[in-house]
Amino acid sequence: MITIEHGRDASDLANSLRPSYRSGAVARMAGMPVATLRIWQQRYQAVQPITSASGQRLYSAADVERVSVLRRLTEKGYAIGLLAALDTRQLLEMMNVSNLTRSSIDVEMPPKQTTISIVVVGQALARRLKRKKFQTLNGLTLKWVGAFDSLAESTQAALDSTGPKVDLILMHVASLQPGAQQELRVAQEAWQAHSTAVVYGYSNTAARAEFIHSDTPLLQEPIDDESLSQWLTELEITSTNEDKRHTNNKLDNRSVVELTEKDVSAPKFTDDALTAFAGMSSTIACECPSHLAKLLMQISHFETYSSDCNNRNAADAQLHAYLHKVSGVARMLFETALEHVAIAEGIPLPSHNSENI
């Protein structure tokens, strides 16, 4: 925090608040790569420096403090997309709450491990990423599908292949030209890829403008290995393996009517565990975990209610059996959602129902 010394005049205070730090200096003070700072500023507007007459981005002391807090919170597992919209006071409150919560946990959750399948367009970047240091990036493991000289070659390979979908197409070009975004989209459809990203050397405004409203992040070279690693781990990639883990394998493409009682598992969490979880999660800025816990309790209660109705009312047994299955499926989906959100927000999961272990 910025403190005002006794007797300090207004000009001294104004000088301390005047933006004067360049990106490299801010990154060093915050202990993070310059590329990450650039992404936070351009993609998420997490910090808003001024631009000098010479085109340099300049940050104030308050900006440096904000970036430092953001870096510490992301290291604790919070998503930068969530943090970016909060003011510095709220971020500092989250730091205090996070420290208290972490100190009360006996066992830390293991880091989330994710394997993503990747197609690389550009042999130079492919060779670079095959180095040992890039094989596991902060819990992110790269699974190679192929490396190609051009987007056209990769698209043809996808059309000729009956292989699996891929999670990421990473394109590397020395010169990014207009039309690249459309060509990349064709390759993405051919591979049924979840995400795309581009590393480029030089470009013009028209070529970059094509990507403004897309979900494809751009990274300009030169970039060192540390910054490239950080950038890759911050890409919002949905893994096909992750999809499978977060989808209950008892639920498939059948309609609810076709499901049997064996397809619906018993509740994972007790009301006491969910109540405790809702109370704990309400102390952070995002209230989704608390809302999910309360909804899950309501759905679980309706599931019990519909089962009771099924047993007591023979005339409407078929209807209540259907409602019981629907509520059971909904409860399972919300249990999976709760687990997913808890991991994403770095909140300890509620204890599982011991009767079902």
C-alpha positions in Angstrom: 0.0 0.0 0.0 1.1 3.6 -0.6 1.5 5.5 2.7 1.8 9.3 3.1 4.5 10.4 5.4 3.8 13.2 7.9 4.7 16.6 6.3 4.8 15.3 2.8 3.6 18.0 0.4 1.1 17.5 -2.5 3.8 17.7 -5.2 5.6 14.7 -3.6 2.4 12.7 -3.5 1.6 13.6 -7.1 5.0 12.5 -8.2 4.5 9.1 -6.5 1.2 8.6 -8.3 2.5 9.8 -11.7 2.9 6.9 -14.2 6.6 6.4 -14.7 7.4 2.7 -14.7 7.8 0.8 -18.0 6.5 -2.7 -18.5 9.9 -4.4 -18.0 10.4 -2.6 -14.6 6.9 -3.5 -13.4 7.3 -7.1 -14.4 10.6 -7.3 -12.5 9.1 -5.7 -9.4 6.1 -8.0 -9.5 8.2 -11.1 -10.2 6.6 -12.2 -13.4 7.3 -12.3 -17.2 6.7 -9.2 -19.3 4.5 -11.3 -21.6 2.1 -12.2 -18.8 1.8 -8.5 -17.9 1.0 -7.7 -21.5 -1.7 -10.4 -21.6 -3.3 -9.2 -18.4 -3.3 -5.7 -19.7 -4.4 -6.3 -23.3 -6.7 -9.3 -23.0 -8.2 -8.8 -19.5 -7.7 -5.1 -18.9 -6.6 -6.1 -15.4 -4.4 -3.0 -15.2 -4.7 0.2 -17.3 -1.4 2.0 -17.9 -1.2 5.3 -19.8 0.5 5.6 -23.2 3.2 8.2 -23.4 3.7 10.5 -26.5 6.5 8.1 -27.6 4.1 5.1 -27.4 5.5 3.6 -24.2 3.1 2.1 -21.7 3.7 3.7 -18.3 2.5 2.4 -14.9 2.1 4.2 -11.6 3.1 3.0 -8.2 -0.5 2.0 -7.6 -0.4 0.0 -10.8 2.7 -1.8 -9.6 1.0 -2.7 -6.3 -2.1 -4.0 -8.1 0.0 -6.2 -10.5 1.9 -7.6 -7.5 -1.4 -8.6 -5.7 -2.8 -10.1 -8.9 0.3 -12.2 -9.4 0.1 -13.5 -5.8 -3.6 -14.3 -6.1 -3.1 -16.2 -9.4 -0.4 -18.2 -7.8 -2.9 -19.2 -5.2 -5.1 -20.6 -7.9 -7.5 -17.7 -8.7 -8.3 -17.1 -12.3 -7.1 -13.8 -13.8 -10.5 -13.5 -15.6 -12.2 -13.3 -12.2 -9.7 -11.0 -10.6 -9.5 -8.4 -13.5 -12.9 -6.9 -12.7 -12.1 -6.3 -9.1 -10.6 -3.1 -7.6 -7.4 -3.2 -5.7 -9.1 -3.0 -2.3 -11.2 -6.1 -3.1 -8.1 -7.9 -4.3 -6.3 -7.1 -1.0 -9.4 -8.4 0.9 -9.2 -11.6 -1.1 -5.5 -12.0 -0.2 -6.4 -11.7 3.5 -9.3 -14.2 3.2 -7.2 -16.6 1.2 -4.4 -16.5 3.7 -6.8 -17.2 6.5 -8.5 -20.1 4.6 -5.2 -21.7 3.6 -3.8 -21.6 7.1 -6.9 -23.5 8.4 -6.5 -26.3 5.8 -4.6 -29.4 7.1 -4.0 -30.9 3.7 -3.4 -28.9 0.5 -5.1 -30.0 -2.6 -2.7 -31.4 -5.2 -2.2 -29.3 -8.3 -4.6 -29.9 -11.1 -3.0 -32.1 -13.8 -4.2 -31.7 -17.3 -3.0 -33.3 -20.6 -3.8 -31.5 -23.8 -3.4 -32.8 -27.3 -1.7 -30.3 -29.5 -1.1 -29.7 -33.2 1.7 -27.2 -34.1 2.0 -25.4 -37.4 5.6 -24.2 -37.8 8.5 -26.6 -37.4 10.7 -24.1 -35.5 8.2 -23.7 -32.7 7.5 -27.4 -32.7 11.2 -28.2 -32.2 11.4 -25.6 -29.4 8.3 -27.0 -27.6 9.7 -30.6 -27.8 12.4 -29.6 -25.4 12.2 -31.2 -22.0 11.4 -28.0 -20.2 8.1 -27.7 -22.2 6.8 -31.2 -21.6 5.1 -30.4 -18.3 4.1 -26.8 -17.7 2.7 -26.1 -14.2 0.4 -29.2 -14.3 -0.1 -28.9 -18.1 1.3 -31.8 -20.1 1.5 -31.6 -23.9 0.5 -34.6 -25.9 1.8 -34.3 -29.5 -0.6 -35.1 -32.4 1.5 -33.6 -35.2 3.8 -30.8 -36.4 3.3 -29.2 -39.9 4.9 -26.7 -42.2 1.6 -24.9 -43.0 -2.0 -24.6 -42.1 -3.0 -26.1 -45.4 -0.8 -29.2 -44.7 -2.3 -29.6 -41.2 -5.9 -29.2 -42.5 -5.3 -31.9 -45.2 -3.8 -34.2 -42.5 -6.9 -33.8 -40.4 -9.1 -34.6 -43.3 -7.1 -37.7 -44.1 -7.0 -38.8 -40.5 -9.6 -40.7 -38.4 -7.7 -39.8 -35.2 -9.1 -38.1 -32.1 -10.0 -34.4 -31.8 -7.3 -32.1 -30.6 -7.4 -29.5 -27.8 -5.1 -26.8 -29.3 -3.8 -25.7 -32.7 -0.8 -23.5 -32.1 0.3 -21.6 -35.2 3.7 -20.0 -35.6 4.4 -17.6 -38.5 7.1 -15.1 -39.1 4.7 -12.8 -40.9 1.0 -12.7 -40.0 -1.1 -11.6 -43.0 -4.8 -10.9 -43.7 -6.7 -14.1 -44.3 -4.8 -16.1 -41.6 -7.7 -16.1 -39.2 -10.1 -17.6 -41.8 -7.5 -20.3 -42.8 -6.9 -21.1 -39.1 -10.7 -21.5 -38.6 -10.8 -24.0 -41.4 -8.0 -26.0 -39.8 -9.8 -25.8 -36.4 -13.0 -27.2 -37.9 -11.0 -30.0 -39.6 -9.3 -31.0 -36.4 -12.4 -30.3 -34.3 -10.0 -28.4 -32.0 -11.2 -26.7 -28.8 -8.7 -23.8 -29.0 -6.3 -22.0 -31.2 -3.4 -19.6 -30.5 -0.9 -17.7 -32.7 2.7 -16.8 -32.2 4.0 -14.3 -34.8 7.0 -12.2 -35.6 5.6 -9.3 -37.7 2.2 -8.2 -38.7 0.0 -5.3 -39.8 -3.1 -3.8 -38.3 -5.4 -5.5 -40.8 -4.2 -9.0 -40.0 -4.4 -8.4 -36.2 -7.9 -6.9 -36.6 -9.2 -10.2 -37.9 -8.5 -11.7 -34.4 -10.0 -8.9 -32.3 -13.4 -10.6 -31.9 -12.1 -14.2 -32.0 -11.1 -16.4 -29.1 -7.6 -16.8 -30.5 -4.8 -15.2 -28.4 -1.9 -13.6 -30.2 1.7 -13.5 -28.9 4.4 -11.5 -30.7 8.0 -12.6 -30.8 10.7 -12.4 -29.6 9.8 -14.3 -26.5 12.0 -16.2 -24.0 11.3 -19.7 -22.9 10.0 -18.7 -19.4 7.5 -16.2 -20.9 6.4 -18.7 -23.5 5.8 -21.3 -20.9 3.8 -18.8 -18.8 1.7 -17.8 -21.8 0.9 -21.4 -22.7 -0.3 -22.2 -19.2 -2.6 -19.2 -19.2 -4.3 -20.1 -22.4 -8.0 -21.0 -21.8 -7.8 -24.5 -23.2 -10.5 -27.1 -22.7 -9.0 -30.5 -22.7 -11.0 -33.4 -24.2 -9.7 -35.5 -21.4 -10.8 -32.9 -18.9 -14.3 -33.0 -20.5 -14.4 -36.7 -19.8 -13.3 -36.3 -16.2 -15.9 -33.7 -15.5 -18.7 -35.6 -17.1 -20.1 -38.4 -14.9 -19.5 -41.6 -16.9 -22.8 -42.9 -15.8 -24.5 -40.3 -17.9 -24.4 -40.8 -21.7 -26.4 -39.5 -24.7 -29.6 -41.4 -23.7 -32.6 -39.5 -22.7 -33.6 -39.4 -19.1 -36.6 -41.6 -19.8 -34.2 -44.4 -20.8 -32.2 -44.2 -17.7 -32.7 -46.8 -15.0 -32.3 -46.4 -11.2 -28.8 -48.0 -11.5 -27.7 -45.1 -13.7 -28.3 -42.6 -10.9 -25.7 -42.7 -8.1 -26.4 -41.9 -4.5 -25.7 -38.3 -3.3 -22.0 -37.5 -2.8 -22.5 -34.8 -0.1 -24.5 -34.5 3.0 -26.6 -31.3 3.8 -24.1 -30.5 6.7 -21.1 -30.6 4.3 -22.9 -28.5 1.7 -24.0 -26.0 4.3 -20.4 -25.6 5.6 -19.1 -25.3 2.1 -21.7 -22.6 1.2 -20.7 -20.6 4.3 -17.0 -20.8 3.5 -17.3 -20.0 -0.2 -19.4 -16.9 0.5 -16.2 -15.2 1.9 -14.7 -14.8 -1.6 -15.7 -12.4 -4.3 -17.3 -15.0 -6.6 -20.5 -16.3 -5.0 -21.1 -19.1 -7.5 -19.8 -21.9 -5.2 -22.3 -20.8 -2.5 -25.2 -20.7 -4.9 -24.3 -24.1 -6.3 -24.2 -25.7 -2.9 -27.6 -24.3 -2.0 -29.1 -25.4 -5.4 -27.6 -28.8 -4.9 -29.3 -29.1 -1.5 -32.7 -28.1 -3.0 -32.4 -30.6 -5.9 -31.4 -33.3 -3.4 -34.4 -32.6 -1.3 -36.7 -32.7 -4.3 -35.2 -36.0 -5.3 -36.1 -37.4 -1.8 -39.5 -35.9 -2.0 -40.3 -37.4 -5.5 -39.1 -40.8 -4.2 -41.5 -40.6 -1.3 -44.3 -39.6 -3.6 -43.5 -42.6 -5.8 -43.8 -45.0 -2.9 -47.0 -43.5 -1.5 -49.0 -42.7 -4.6 -49.5 -45.8 -6.8 -51.8 -43.9 -9.2 -49.0 -41.5 -10.2 -46.1 -43.9 -9.7 -44.9 -43.6 -13.3 -44.8 -39.8 -13.1 -43.0 -39.7 -9.8 -40.5 -42.3 -10.9 -39.7 -40.1 -13.9 -39.4 -37.0 -11.6 -37.1 -39.0 -9.3 -34.8 -39.9 -12.2 -34.8 -36.4 -13.6 -33.9 -34.9 -10.2 -31.2 -37.5 -9.6 -29.6 -36.8 -13.0 -29.8 -33.0 -12.2 -28.2 -33.6 -8.8 -25.3 -35.6 -10.4 -24.7 -32.8 -12.9 -24.7 -30.2 -10.1 -22.3 -32.3 -8.0 -19.9 -32.4 -10.9 -20.3 -28.6 -11.4 -19.6 -28.0 -7.7 -16.4 -30.0 -7.8 -15.3 -28.2 -11.0 -15.9 -24.8 -9.5 -14.3 -25.6 -6.2 -11.1 -26.7 -8.0 -11.1 -23.7 -10.3 -11.6 -21.3 -7.3 -9.1 -23.1 -5.1 -11.7 -23.9 -2.4 -11.5 -27.2 -0.5 -14.3 -29.6 -1.6 -17.0 -30.5 0.9 -16.4 -33.9 2.5 -18.1 -36.8 0.7 -21.0 -38.7 2.1 -19.2 -41.4 4.1 -22.2 -43.8 3.6 -21.5 -43.8 -0.2 -17.7 -44.4 0.0 
